[in-house]
Amino acid sequence: MHIAKVIGTVVATRKIEQLKGAKLLILQPLTPEGEPKGSPVVALDTVRVGPGDIVFFVRGREAAHTVADKFNPADAAVMGIVDRVDL
C-alpha cells in the first residue's frame, strides 16, 4: 500500500463498461513524512474522497479487484482515508 494526497479529479465522458460510474482521482504519492514522491497517478475512488484528503491506495492487480467486474484495466485504487501517520 502507498500513501498519497488527492490533488484532483479526472472527468472522462467515455469509459469502458467495467468502469462506468467509477470516479477517477489524481493522486500525488507521498513519503511517510508527507513529502511528494514521484509522479502523480490516476486511481479509482472506492471510498468517496475529495481534493486535499490523504489516502492509502494499492497498485497493480489488487486495484482491479475493487470493482464488481474483476477483468478491468485499473492499476491504482484508493482503499481508505488516512487519519494519522505515526513514525
C-alpha positions as YAML, in Angstrom:
chain: A
units: angstrom
residues:
- id: 1
  name: MET
  ca: [0.00, 0.00, 0.00]
- id: 2
  name: HIS
  ca: [1.02, 3.57, -0.65]
- id: 3
  name: ILE
  ca: [0.10, 6.93, 0.87]
- id: 4
  name: ALA
  ca: [-0.99, 9.85, -1.33]
- id: 5
  name: LYS
  ca: [-2.75, 13.20, -1.35]
- id: 6
  name: VAL
  ca: [-5.76, 13.70, -3.62]
- id: 7
  name: ILE
  ca: [-4.85, 16.64, -5.87]
- id: 8
  name: GLY
  ca: [-7.65, 16.48, -8.42]
- id: 9
  name: THR
  ca: [-10.28, 14.55, -10.33]
- id: 10
  name: VAL
  ca: [-10.47, 13.17, -13.84]
- id: 11
  name: VAL
  ca: [-13.58, 13.64, -15.97]
- id: 12
  name: ALA
  ca: [-14.00, 11.06, -18.73]
- id: 13
  name: THR
  ca: [-17.04, 11.29, -20.97]
- id: 14
  name: ARG
  ca: [-16.39, 7.79, -22.31]
- id: 15
  name: LYS
  ca: [-15.19, 4.82, -20.26]
- id: 16
  name: ILE
  ca: [-15.06, 1.10, -20.77]
- id: 17
  name: GLU
  ca: [-18.12, -0.71, -19.45]
- id: 18
  name: GLN
  ca: [-16.35, -2.06, -16.33]
- id: 19
  name: LEU
  ca: [-15.51, 1.46, -15.13]
- id: 20
  name: LYS
  ca: [-18.83, 3.21, -15.84]
- id: 21
  name: GLY
  ca: [-19.96, 5.04, -12.73]
- id: 22
  name: ALA
  ca: [-16.48, 4.91, -11.17]
- id: 23
  name: LYS
  ca: [-14.93, 8.20, -10.02]
- id: 24
  name: LEU
  ca: [-11.30, 8.79, -11.05]
- id: 25
  name: LEU
  ca: [-8.87, 10.80, -8.93]
- id: 26
  name: ILE
  ca: [-5.41, 12.26, -9.41]
- id: 27
  name: LEU
  ca: [-3.14, 11.26, -6.52]
- id: 28
  name: GLN
  ca: [0.28, 12.62, -5.56]
- id: 29
  name: PRO
  ca: [2.17, 9.79, -3.82]
- id: 30
  name: LEU
  ca: [3.81, 10.80, -0.53]
- id: 31
  name: THR
  ca: [6.68, 9.63, 1.64]
- id: 32
  name: PRO
  ca: [5.78, 8.54, 5.21]
- id: 33
  name: GLU
  ca: [6.86, 12.05, 6.26]
- id: 34
  name: GLY
  ca: [4.29, 13.60, 3.90]
- id: 35
  name: GLU
  ca: [6.66, 14.85, 1.17]
- id: 36
  name: PRO
  ca: [5.77, 14.39, -2.54]
- id: 37
  name: LYS
  ca: [7.31, 11.24, -4.03]
- id: 38
  name: GLY
  ca: [7.34, 10.54, -7.76]
- id: 39
  name: SER
  ca: [4.77, 11.46, -10.38]
- id: 40
  name: PRO
  ca: [1.00, 11.78, -9.85]
- id: 41
  name: VAL
  ca: [-1.17, 8.75, -10.69]
- id: 42
  name: VAL
  ca: [-4.82, 8.29, -11.67]
- id: 43
  name: ALA
  ca: [-6.76, 5.98, -9.35]
- id: 44
  name: LEU
  ca: [-10.28, 4.67, -8.86]
- id: 45
  name: ASP
  ca: [-12.11, 6.20, -5.90]
- id: 46
  name: THR
  ca: [-13.66, 3.38, -3.85]
- id: 47
  name: VAL
  ca: [-14.27, 5.35, -0.63]
- id: 48
  name: ARG
  ca: [-15.61, 8.75, -1.84]
- id: 49
  name: VAL
  ca: [-12.76, 11.10, -1.03]
- id: 50
  name: GLY
  ca: [-12.06, 14.60, -2.30]
- id: 51
  name: PRO
  ca: [-9.24, 17.01, -3.10]
- id: 52
  name: GLY
  ca: [-6.87, 17.52, -0.17]
- id: 53
  name: ASP
  ca: [-7.62, 14.18, 1.52]
- id: 54
  name: ILE
  ca: [-4.71, 11.94, 2.48]
- id: 55
  name: VAL
  ca: [-5.43, 8.36, 1.42]
- id: 56
  name: PHE
  ca: [-3.83, 4.97, 1.07]
- id: 57
  name: PHE
  ca: [-4.02, 3.16, -2.25]
- id: 58
  name: VAL
  ca: [-2.97, -0.05, -3.96]
- id: 59
  name: ARG
  ca: [-1.47, -0.62, -7.37]
- id: 60
  name: GLY
  ca: [-1.50, -3.49, -9.80]
- id: 61
  name: ARG
  ca: [-3.92, -6.38, -9.86]
- id: 62
  name: GLU
  ca: [-5.26, -5.54, -6.38]
- id: 63
  name: ALA
  ca: [-6.68, -2.30, -7.81]
- id: 64
  name: ALA
  ca: [-8.73, -4.18, -10.40]
- id: 65
  name: HIS
  ca: [-10.38, -6.21, -7.63]
- id: 66
  name: THR
  ca: [-12.05, -3.11, -6.17]
- id: 67
  name: VAL
  ca: [-14.91, -3.10, -8.71]
- id: 68
  name: ALA
  ca: [-17.51, -5.77, -9.42]
- id: 69
  name: ASP
  ca: [-16.07, -6.86, -12.78]
- id: 70
  name: LYS
  ca: [-12.55, -8.04, -11.92]
- id: 71
  name: PHE
  ca: [-11.45, -8.01, -15.56]
- id: 72
  name: ASN
  ca: [-10.80, -4.28, -15.93]
- id: 73
  name: PRO
  ca: [-7.67, -2.23, -16.67]
- id: 74
  name: ALA
  ca: [-7.47, -0.39, -13.32]
- id: 75
  name: ASP
  ca: [-3.92, -0.20, -11.99]
- id: 76
  name: ALA
  ca: [-4.49, 2.04, -8.93]
- id: 77
  name: ALA
  ca: [-7.37, 2.32, -6.45]
- id: 78
  name: VAL
  ca: [-7.94, 4.24, -3.23]
- id: 79
  name: MET
  ca: [-8.64, 1.86, -0.33]
- id: 80
  name: GLY
  ca: [-9.07, 4.20, 2.63]
- id: 81
  name: ILE
  ca: [-8.61, 7.59, 4.25]
- id: 82
  name: VAL
  ca: [-5.54, 8.22, 6.45]
- id: 83
  name: ASP
  ca: [-6.40, 9.72, 9.81]
- id: 84
  name: ARG
  ca: [-2.87, 9.82, 11.17]
- id: 85
  name: VAL
  ca: [0.65, 8.54, 10.47]
- id: 86
  name: ASP
  ca: [2.87, 7.69, 13.45]
- id: 87
  name: LEU
  ca: [6.57, 7.14, 12.74]
...
